[in-house]
Amino acid sequence: MNNKTSSWHDVFGPNLGYLLEQYELYLTDANLVDESLQGLFAAWGEPQLEMTQNNEAGSQQGYSPTFVMNKMKKLVDVLKLAENIRTNGHLEANIYPLEKQAPSNLLTLSYYGLTEEDVREIPAELICPEKKGQLSDGLAAIQYLMEVYTGHIGFEIGHVEPEERLWLQNKIENNDGALSFSTAKKADLLSKLYKAEGFEQFIQKTYVGQKRFSVEGLETLVPSIEELVALSAEDGIENVMISMAHRGRLNVLAHVLEKPYEAMFSQFQHSTWVNDNPDYSETKGSTGDVKYHMGAVKNRQIQDKKIKVTLANNPSHLEFAGTVVEGYARAAQDDRSEKGYPQQDVSKALALLVHGDAAFPGQGVVAETLNYSRIKAYQTGGTIHIIGNNRIGFTTESEDSRSTRYSSDLAKGYSIPIFHVNADAPEASLAVMRLAFEYRKNYKKDVLVDLIGYRRMGHNEMDEPMATNPVTYNIVRKHPTITAVYKQQLLDEKSLTEEQIKEIETTVLTKFSEAYKNIDKEASEVRSIAELQAEHHHEIPKVDTTVDKATLTNINSELLEWPKGFNVFGKLQKILNRRLEVFEKKGTIDWAHAEALAFATILKDGTPIRLTGQDSERGTFSHRNIVLSDEKTGEKYCPLHAISTSNASFAVHNSSLSEVSILGFEYGYNVISPETLVLWEAQFGDFANGAQVIIDQFISAGQSKWGQKSGMVILLPHGYEGQGPEHSSARLERFLQMAAENNWTVANLSSSAQYFHILRRQAAILKTDEVRPLVLMAPKSLLRNASAGAYLEEFTNGQFQAVIEQPGLGSKPDQVERIVFCTGRLAVELADHVADSKAFNWLDIIRIEELYPFPEEQIRSLMGKYKNLKEVIWTQEEPKNMGAWSYIAPKLVRLVSDQIKVSYAGRPEMSSPSEGDPIIHKNEQQRIINEALTPTDKKAKEVVSI
């Protein structure tokens, strides 16, 4: 065999046809065919019919070349049909409860010009190799594939990795993922369906018109989730973390987290229920939230295994809780007790995200979450996604809410297997959950189940769906409920009798009425918001954040020690080595240096740290450099992983280019690991705009709504430095507007020592009643501004100061006529302009470093010494309708007498956060400074008074 033509001379008939079909797959992707065939195709090329030899062979057997070629074509066509059934069987599968799909020509014999006899001639093992000896011929094999791929489950796996696709194909075609449904299992499933359906119907009859966001039409979702919890327990998983929007939450709370019916009915009754079960917990903040947004935690015993099931709180912002739950799961998987990066064990926790069919393609946070599912910093070893598909979004039909055939199509772009299943086929639904679970376990990747049902009620129980969707709801109202469907199946197959089914139904329904009898029918006392808030009022205690000089000196030296042979970029090495000189020559410590020292000392105290952001390893402004790269090999090294004093893990990651999903993840991580100092850093402060839902719905209000505490830190670079509207403002005003109930701390600092101490204070209050998030207007130009640096003594002896009086000013109190209040970067710029303090005896400048909670008593004390005070000015860089002015003006007015004017110096009201031209910026900055520092009688322009 010396040439390509002669290499195939002994191959003809059906075998040659099979090789031709395999060669087509080989051209598409070599990994799709056996390794032995890959070698042959690489060496010999395309299988070819050598007419002379085949003619002789054909003549010896009575076959003509035409006959042989025709047989080969039919083989290829049969194999194409088989492959199309596998790939496109979902187009004809019975996956919709309310209607059947139209038959697909692609799956018919006639489409390929085949007859049943043609197909029978093909050996079954060529079509279904894994079923060798179990199918009589090719026709039986094709019929088997049709049964498997067009039943109640539609499989979309053609887009996944070849190895995974073959694994799934083997599982699907051998029914390896199927459950063994004994009579007892069927009875148990029917009981669960009666519970899910009966719960909704009981509330509907008992509490007419009250919203519950019923799961009716998709009741199979509840036992499906229960099945995943049971599988997780069986596999030794310690935590199942669930995210889902409001539809069906009450049912899942009742039947997966086992919240007592008495507790549920008491909420509808507005009466009191006292929880005496130590294994069940749910929290409520000062103002609370509606019942179908609340979450819970249940420690469950399933057979001999214990497992914690967490249903995360979820506001009506649909899919955003999904990324929070991913953070939950990762935190539960990470061991943060040792130095270095945390050690992750993905078998400790499973993230289960339940999506809406309109929200899954409609909400961008879903794509962001899917995108990071395999990124080192965020992956959780595979998430199981379920689309609770009721085929309508509020009142919008599918054709108006997406541009794709299925609501799940987005997942194809991330190579995620998709299983569509008919929710009216509960046994198939549970079988799919097992297959999804096994895939996740085997490949540590995401998998998606599209559970397709319908919505029996309106969007809520007060809606009339006939007004907007009459055609659909005429069908729905004629359609039998899930218990009727499954009951009939069990009767038809003689699995259960009418009497047995009736007994199950009666037992279930009796529990509802008994629970209702047990609840208090008297409405509980309605308390005012003020009374509720009083119970949750906590001030941050005084914390010693100093660190002795010897410790800081040792840490500083270790941070600048690198492994032997590690080649730090020369220019960077010189910059970092200046940090040694600072200690040796008593220079000032800049911002990034202070941060590194803070992190190292926090780790020494045994507090783990996690820092993420789009450029957090280096820092957006090339300032941090907490992870170094060998300039020759690219190898990474983080000094904080090696210092001898570290007693906890330090994780720093560059994040994906997302804000909302990443901030949500970090919030979730912090909730589950409250002992960890979690920091999220925006590239620029205004990037927080893209994470506003997480900020509004979770971080600012999580404690008041759900009693969910967080001590995370949000770093938002802020400051007007001529970079235009998009990179000046972190929208300080928004955080101050949402500030109440000590929900967080909002600070705008002016020195590196202040940053050091506030980080250490934040770490110290983790896991205390006083903990709350910290929102920092982080610096840009101040990172390298010598005036923002601090001497070592400020770290060893100081503390965080909510208010700072300008050094050198106010030394002659009787001469002070004006106080200028300011914050952040502008405070440093003003300080540079009053370096000659003798010329400013008439002035004092007070920096408000902690804007919320407002340090009223400290400011009152400072102002009290100025008996001849005539005016108070608040000056800021931001426009008048932005920044702190609207928040702080009434507070300052309250602190002064009626004879003292409170005025504003800053940019005028603007729709844009700043001007775009750097020259205009420079002129505006100078004008603002002049206005603040020029005596009233010398002003060219009167300061605008409120």
N, C-alpha and C positions, 0 to 999 in steps of 0.2 A: 504494500500500500504506500506508494511513493508520491501520490498526488491526491488533491481533494476529491476528484471525481471517483477514482478507484477506491478511496477509503470507505465509501458507503456501498460498495458493489454487492455485499452480502445482505443488505438491508432493503426490504421492499414490503409491499402489502400493508397491513394494518400497523406493523411496527414502524415502517417509514412514515406513515401518517402521524403516528404518535410523536415521532421525533420532530416532524415538521411543526407540530403544535408546540412542543417544548422549545424549539428554536425561536418561535415567535415570542415566547415568554422571556427567553434568554436575551433577545434583543432589547426588550423592555427593561429588564433588570436581571442580571446574571444570577443574583441570589435567589430568584424564584424557582430555579431548577436545581436538581441534584448535583453535587460537586463532580461526580464522575462525568455527567453530561457537560458540565461547564468545561472540563478539560478537552472533551471530544470536539465541542463546538469551537473552542479556541484554536485547536490544532487543524481541524478539517473544514471549518466553515459550515455553510448551509448544507443540510442533507439533500442530495440530488439523486434523481432517477437516472441511472446509466442505461440508456435504451437498449444497447446490444445485449448486455448481461441480463437485464430484466426481461427482455424479449425472450431470451433463451430460457430463463427460469420460468417465465410465464407460459411458454410453449410446453415445457416439461410438465407443468401442472394444469395445463388447459386454460390458462388465463391470458388474455390479451393485455397489452400495455394500457389500453383505454379502460379496461375493466379494473385493473390494479389502481390506476389513478383515480377512478371514480370511488373505489372503496376507501382510498386514502383521504379523499376529500370529505367523504361522509364521516370518517373517524374524526377528522379535524373539526367538522361542524358539530358533531356530538360533544366533543370536548369544549367547544366554544359555548354550546348551550349550557353545559354543566357549569362552566365558569360564570356565565351570565346569571344563572340561578343563584349561585353563591353571592355574586356582586350586587344583583338587582332584584333578588327575590323580595326584598322589602317593599318594592313598588306594587306587589300584588298580595302582600301579607294581610292577614285579617287583624289589623292593629287598631281599627277605629270602632268603638262600640256602637255608634249611631248609624254607620253606613259601611258598605263594602267598597273596596277599591276596584277600579275598572281593571279587567285583565290586561296584562302587558303582552303584546305580540312578541316581544323579545324572548319570552319564556315558552313559546309554543314550538312544536316540531315543524309546523308548516312554514314558519319564518325562515327556517334553514333548508326547506325543501326535503325534509326527512319524513319517513314513515315509521310506524312502530316496528316493522320488520327490520328496517335499517338500523334502528337503535338496538334491537335485540341481538344483532350480530356482534356488537361490541362487547368485549369482556367487561364485566362489572368492575373488576379491580382497576381497569384503566380509568374509570370515572371516580370510583370511591376506593382508593387504595387501602384505606383504614378498615374498610368493611369486607375485606377479602374473605370469600367463602360464606358470607352471610346474605348475599344478594344473588339471585339466579342469573341475571343477564343485565345488559346495558339499560334496557327499558326499566327494569326494576330499580336500578341505581338512579336513573333520572327521576322516577316517581318518588323515590325516597328523598332525594334532594328537594323536590318540590314540597314534599310534606314538611321537611325540616325548615326550609327557608321561606315558606309562604304561609306558615301557620299563624299563631297568635303573637309570634315574635318576629320582628323584622331586624335583620342584622346588617349593619353598615361597618365593615371592617376592611374594605379594599384600600383604604387610605393609610392604614397603620403600617408599622415597620414589618418587613417580610417575615422575620422570625416570629413576631407576635401574631401576625395574621395566620400563619400555619398552625401555631399553638391554639388559637381561638377556633380555627376551622376544625381541628381535631376534636376539641371539646364539644363544639356544636354538633358535629356529625356523629359523634359517639355518645351524645347525651350525658357527657361526664358532669356537666354543670346542673343536671336535673336533680330535683329532690325526689326522695322516695316517699310518695304520699300514701302512707298507711291509712286505714280507716280512722284511727285516732288523730292523725295529722289533719285529715280532711275535716273532722269534727271540730278540732281546735281552730282551724282556719275559718270555718263557718261561724263559730262563736265570736271570733275577733271581728268579723264583718258585721255581725249583729250588734256588737258593742259600738263599732264606729258609726253605723247607720242609726242605731237606736239612740245613741247619745245626742245626735243632731236633732232627731225627731222629738225627743223628750223636751229638749230646750225650746224647740219651736212651739210646742203645744203649751208649755208651762210659762214661758216668758215671751209672749207674743210681741213681735216687733223689735226685740232687742238684737243688736248686732252681735254676730258670732263668727261671721265669715266661714260659712259651712263648707265642709269637705265633700258634701254629697255629690255623687257622680264620679268621685275619685277616692272612695273609701278604701280601696285596695292599697293606697299609699300608707295607711297606718300599719297593717300587718307587714307590709314590705319593709318599712323602717324597723319594725320589731324584729324581723328576720335578720337584718344586718346587725342589729345589736346582739342578737343571740349568736350569730356567727363570730362576731368580734370576741364575745366572752369565751366561746369555745376555743378560739385561737390564742387566748391569753392576752388580748389587748386590754389595757387598763382603762382607757377613756374613749368614749365616742362623743365627739363634739358636733352638734347639729345646728345648722343655720336654716331658717325658713321664714318666709314672710307670713302675713297674718292668716291666710286661708288654711284652715285645718290645724292651726296651732293648738287650739283648745283640745281638740281630739287627740293630738299627739301628746300633749301634757297629761291627759287623762289615761291614755292607754300605753304609752311608751315610757313616760316618766312616772306613771302611776300616781298622779295627783288625785287625791280622793274626790269622788263625785260630790261629797259634802262641801269641799272647798270650792269646787266649780259653781255649784248651785248657790252657795252663800254669796259669791261675787255678783251673780245675777240678782240675788235678793237684796244686795247691799247690806247684808248682815255680817256679823263677826264669826270667823272660823279660826280656831286656835290650832296651830300645827304642833302635835306632840310626837312626830316621827323624826328621830335624829338623822335618818337616812334621806330625808327629803327636805330641801330648802329652797326658798325663793326670797328675794329681797325687794324692798320697796324704799324709794327715796322720800324726800320731804314732800314733793308735790305729786309723785306717783305717775303712772301711765295707764292707758286703757288695758284691759285684761288680755286682749289678743296681741299685745306687743311684749308682754312679760315673758321672761324665761324662768328656768328652774334647774336644779341639780338633784339627781337621784342616784344614790348608791344602791345598785340592784344586785340581787343574788339570782343567777340563772344556773340551775342545776347546782354543781359544786363550785362554780366560778363567780367571782365578784367583779363588777364593772361599774364605773361611774359614767352616767349619761348626763350630758349638759346640753340643754336647749338654750341657745344664746338669746338675749334680748334683741328685739328687732323693731326699729321704728318703721313707719310706712314707706321708708325709702328702699323698699324692695330688696335689691340684690347687694346692698352695701354691707350687710351683716356677714355675707359670705367671706369677705376678705378678713374680717375680724376673727371669724372662727378658724381660718387658716392660721392666724397668729396664735389662737388658743392651742391648736394642735401642736404647732412647732414648740411652743413653750412647754407643753406637757411631754414632749419627746426629748428635750434638751436637758442634759446634766450639766449644771453650771457651777459645780462645786470645786473644780480644779482649774488651775491657771491654763491659759491658752484659749482656743476656741471651745465652746461647749461641745460635749460629746452627744451626738444625736442617735436615738434609737427609734426608728419609725414604727416599730411594733408596739410602742407604748400607747399610741393614740391614733384614732381614725377621724378625719374630717369628713362629714357628710353634709353636703350642701343641697338643699331642696330649692329649686328655682321655679319661677313662673314661666309659662310658655311664651307670654308676650315680653316679659322682662329679660329673659335669657338673651335674645338677640338685640333687645332694645336698650339695655343698660350697658354703657361702655365699661363699667367696673368689672363686668363678667370677663370681657376679653383681657383686661389687665391682669385679672386673677389667674386665668388660664395661662397667660404668657409667663408668669413667674413660677408655674408649677414644677418646672425642672431646674430652676435656678438655685444654686447652692444655698443662698441666704434665706430662701423662702420655701423651698420644696418641703413637703410633709410626707413623702413616701407614697404619694398617690391619694387623691381625693375621689370619693364616690359622689358623683353628681346625679341627682334625680330631678328631671323636669316634671313637676306636677302639672301635667298638660290637660287643662280643661278647654283648650282650643278657643279661648276668648280672653281679651284683656279689657276689663271693665265692661264696656259695651262694644268694643272693637273686634270685629271678626279677623281671622288670621290673615286674609289677603290684604287687609289694610294696616297690618302691624309689622310685616316683615317682607323681604324681597326673596326669601328662600322657600324651598319646598317644605322643609321641616324647621321647627324652631330650634332644633339642635345643630343645624348645619355649621354654625360658628365653630363648633368643637373640631370639625374636620381639619381645620387649618393647624391644629395643634396635635395631629396624629392620635386623637383620642377615640377609642372604640365606642360605637354608639349602638345601643340596643333599644329598639322601639317595641313596646309591649302593650297589649290591649288590657286596660284596667278591669274590663269585665271578664278577664280570664285570670283569676287570682292565683291559680297554681302556676301558670306560666310566669306571672309576675314574681313570685317567690323564687322560681328556678333561675330567672334572670339575675336576681339579687345575689344568688350564690355564685353565678358565673362572674359577675362584676367583682365580687369580693375576692374570688380566686385570682382573677387577673391582677387586681391591685396588689395582692399578696406576692404574686410571682414576679411582677415587673416593676413594682414600686412606682406606678404611674397612674394618672387620672383615668377614669372610665365614666361613661355617661349612660344612664337609663332614662329613656323618654317614655314615661308612664302616661299613656294616652287614655283619657276618660272624657268627661264632659262636666258642665256645671249645672246642677239641677235647679238651684235657686238663682236669684239675681246676684249682682256684684256683692251686695249685702242683703240682709233679710228684709230690708225696707224697699228694695228696688223691685220694679215690675219689668222683667226682661222682655215680655211680649211687646212692649212699646218700641223697643229698639231692635230686637232680634226675633221677630215673629216666626220666621220659617224654621230656624233652629229650635225654638222652644215649643213649637207644635210637635216636633219630633221627640224632644226631651220628655215632654209630658205623657207621651204614649210609651216611652221606653221603660221596661221593668227595672226595679232597683237592683243593686248588686246582690242583695240577699236572695231575691227572687230568682235571679239568673243562676247563682251558684247552687241554690236549693234544687232547682230543676235538674241541673247537671248531676248532682249527687243522687237524685231519685232515678234518673234515667240509667245511670250506671250501676244502680242498686248498691251504692256504698252505704247509704243511710236510709232509714224508713221515715215515713211521715211522722210517726210517734217520736222517734229519736230527735228529729229536727225540731218538732214542737217543744220538746223538753229543753233543748238548747235555747230556743228563743225565749221561752218563759223564764228560765233561770237568769238570762241576761236582763230582760226587761224588769224583772222583779228588783234587781239591784238598784235601778234608777229610782223607783218609787220608794224603796226603803231608805236610800240616801236622802231623798227629799224630805221624808218624815223626820229625819234626824237633825235637820238644820234649824237654826234660829230664824224664825219668820219675822222677827222685829228688826227693822233697819237700825244699823249702828249709828252712833252719834256722828254728825257731820262736823268736823273740826275746821277751823279757819286755816288759811295758808300760813299766817303768822305763827299760829300754834305749832303747826307741823314743822316749820322752818326752825323754830327754837330748839327742837330736839336734835337737829343736825348741825348746830353751830359750833365749829371748832377753830380755835386760833392756832397758828404755828407756834410751838413752844421755843424758848431760847435754846439754842444748840451751840455747843463749843465746836467750832469748825477749824480751830487752829491746829497746826502741825509743827512739831519742834524742828529746829534748824538741822540737827544731826540727821533726822529721818529724811528731810527734804534734800539735803546734800547727798546722802547716799543714793536716794532714788534718782536724783538728777544725773549722777554719774552712771548708774546702771542703764538709764534710758539712752545713753550715748555710747554704749558698748555694743559692738556688732560681732557676729560670728567670724571666726578666723577665715580669711579668704573671701569674705562677703564684700563686694565692691559697690559702695555707695556712690552715686553720681557726684562727681567732684564738686561742682558748684553747690549742690545741696549739702554736702558734707561740711563745707565751710560755714554755711548758714547755721546748721545744727550745732556745730562745735562752739558757736558763740554762746550757747546756753551754759557751757562750762565757765566761760569768761564772766558771765553775769554773776555767778556765785563767787568766783575768785576775786573779781575786781569791783564787786558791789554795784553792779549796774541794775537796770530795771528789767523786770520779767514781762515779756510781751504776752499777748492774749493766748496764742497757741501754746506757748511754753507753760503758762498758768493752767491751761486746760489739761495738758499732759500730766502735770504734777497733781492736779485734782483727781484725774482718773486713777493714777497710780496709788494715791493715798486712799481712795475709795475702795480699790481692790485690796489694799492692805487691811482695811476694816472688814473684809469678807463679803462685800457687796458686789455681785456680778454686774457687768455693764454690757449693754448692746447699743451700738451706734450705727445707724444706716442713713443713707441719702445718696443722691446721684453721683457725688464726688467725695464721699466722706473719708476715704482712705488718705487721699492727698489734701482734700479741702478745696472747695470751689476757687478760693483765692490763693492757692498754692501755699497755704500757711500751716496746715496741720502736719502733713507728712508722717502720719502715725503708722503707716505701712510703707516700708522701703522696698525698692526694686533693685536687684543686682544689675548694674549697668551692662554686664557682660552676658549673664545667663537669663535675666528676667525673673529669677527666683525672688519670692516675696519673704519679707521678714518684718515682724511686728515686735518692737522692743518690750511692749507691755506684756507680751506673752512669756518673757524670759526673766523679768525682774524677780529677785529672790523674795521680796516682801509680799508678792501677790498671793492672795488666798481665795480667789474666785476667778471665774472665766471672764474673758474680755472678747467680745465679738464686734468686729467692725466690717461693714460690707458696703461696697458701692451697689446701689440699688438699680433696678430697672428704671427706665425713663417714665415713671408714673408717680403721681402724687396720691390720689385718693386710695388706690389699693394698697400702696406701701404704708401710708399713715394708718389706715385701718388695720393692717396686719400688725404693725408695731403696737397699736393700742390694745389689740387682742392679746398679743404676747405679754404685755405688761399686766393685764388683768389676771392672767393665769399665773404669772410669775411676779407677784407683788414685791418680792425681795430684790428685784432687778432694776437697776437704773437704766431705763430705756430712753434713748434719744433719737428723734428723727430730725434731720437737718434738710431744709429746703435749699435748693441751689441758689435761689434768690427768694427773698421773703414773699414776693407776690406770687410765687409758685403755689403757695398755700391756697390760692383761689381754686386750684384744681382739686383740692381736698376738702372743700368747704362743707360737704355733707358730713364727713367724718367729724370735723371740728364742731359743727352745729349740733348734730344728733347724738354723738357719742361722747366726745371729750368734754365739751362744756356742760352738757346736761345729763350725762350718764349717772352721776351720783344722785341728782335730785329726782330723776325719773325711776331709776332702777336700784339705787343704793350701790352702784357699781363704782368702786374706787379705782383711781389710777394715779400714779405718780410720774407719768412720763414727761419728758422734756421736749419741747418743740423749739428748734432753733431757726429763726427767720431773719436772714440778713436784711438789714434795714438802714437807710440813711441816704440823705440827698447829696449826691456827689457828682451830679451832672451826667448821669447815665440814662436819663430819659424816664418817661412815665412807667415803663415796664420793669425797671430795676432800681427803683428808689424806695417805694413804700411797701411794707409788709402788711399794710392795712391795719395799723394799730387800733384804729377806731372800732373796728369790728369786734376785736377781742375785749375791749373795754365796754362796748355796748352789751355784750353777753355776760359780763362779770356780775355775779350776784351769789349770795349764799356761800361765800368762800369757795366757789366752785373751782377756782384756779388762781395762780399767781401770775400777774403780768408785769414784766420788768423790762427796763431799757437802761442798760448799764453803761458806765463811763470809764471803768478801769478793770484791768486784768485781775486784780485782787478781789474785786467785787464778784467777778465771774467764778473765781476759785471758791470763794466762800458760799456762794449761792448753790453751786453744784454740790458741794459737800453737805450743805444744809438739806438739799433735796434728797440726797442719798440717806441722810440720817432719819428723815421722817417717813421713809417707806415702811409699809406694814404697820403704820400707826393710825389712829383715828383722825389725825390732823393731815394726813396725806392728801395732796391734790396736784393736778398737773401744773407744770411750770412753762409759761410761754415767754420766751426771750426774744426781744428784738436784737438779734445778733449783729455784730459789727462787720464792716467791710474795710474802709480805710483805717479805722481804729486798730485793726489787727497789727499794723506796723507803726502806728502813731506813738512816738516816744511819750507824749503827754498822757496816753492811756496806759502806759506801763506802770508797774508798781515795784517797790523795793521788797526784798525778802522779808523784812520785818513786818510788812503788812500781811504776810501769809502766816507768820509764826505768832503774831500777837493780835491780829485784827479779827473782825467778824463782818458778816454782811450788814450793810447799813442801808435801810430803806430810804433815808434822806441824808444828803451830804451838803454841808455848808462850804462854800468856796474858800479854800485856805487864803489867808491874807486879807480878806474882806470882813467887814463888820466888827473890826477891832475897836471902833469908837461908836458904840450903839447910838448915842444921842445925835450923831451926824447923819445917820442912815435915813434917807427919805424914800428910797425905792428898793423893793425886793423884786428881782427877776427870778421867776421859777422856770425851770427847763428840765430836759431829760435827754439822756443818750449822747449821741455824737455831737449835737449842737452844744451841749454843755461843755465839752472839751474845747470846741472852737471858741466859745465865749471866754473860757478860762485863759486861753492863749492871748486874748485881746485885753485882759485885765491883769497881765503879769506885773505891771507897775501899779501895785495896789494903792500907793499913796495918792494917785490921781482919782481914786474912786472911793473916797471916804463916805460919800453920800449913797453908796450902793452896796447891796449884798446880792449874791447869786446863790440860789438853793437848788440843788439837783434832786429831783424826785426819781429815785432809782427803781423803787417798787411802786408802780402806779396803782395796782390792785393787789391786795386790799390797800385802800388809800391810808397812808400813815398820818392820819389827822392829828393825833395828840402830839406827835413829834414835831409836826409843822407848827402847831399852835404854840408849842414851847419855844421854838426858835423865834417866832414872830413876836412873842411876848416881851422880848428885851428891847424892841425898837419903839420907843415912846413917841417919836416924831415922824413916824411913817406916814407918807402921803399917798403913795400909790403902789399897787401890786401889778406886775405884768407877767403874763404867761407868754413865753415865746417858743415857737416851734418851727420846724422846717416844712411840715405838711401844710396843705391848704386849710383854711379856717374851718371848712366843713368836714375835715378829716383829722387824723392825729388825735391827740388827747384833749383838745380844747373843749369840745362840747361836753365831755365827761368831767373835766376838771374845773371848769368855770364855776358852776354852782357850788362846788365844794370850797373853792377859794372865797367866794362871796360870803359863804356861811362863816368863814374864819375871821373876817375883818369887820370893822365897824362901818356904819353907813357913810361915814365921812371919807372913807378910803376907796379910791377908784380901783376896780379890777379891770385891766385892759389886756388886749391881745396884740401881739407883734408876730407877724408871720405872713405867709402867702395869703392872698385873698381866696375867697371861695372859688373852687374850680371843679369842673367835671372830670378832668384828667388828674391823676395823682401828682403830676409835675409837668414842668415845661420840658421840651425836648432839646432845645439848643443849649450847649454847654456855656456859651457866653452869657445868655440870658440867665442861666442858673447862677453863674458866678455873681452877676450883678444883683440878683435877688437875695442870695445869701448875704452879701455885703449890706444890702439895705436892711435886712432883718436884724443883723448884728448891730448896725448903727442905731436902729430904732430902739433896740433894747438897752444900749449902753450910752445913749446921748441924753444928757439932762433935759428935762421938759422944756425949760426956757430956751434951749438951744436947738430944739427939734425943727427941722425944716418941714416936717409933715406931722400933723397931729396923729397920735395913736388912736385907733378906733376903739371907742369904749363900748362895752356891752350894755 
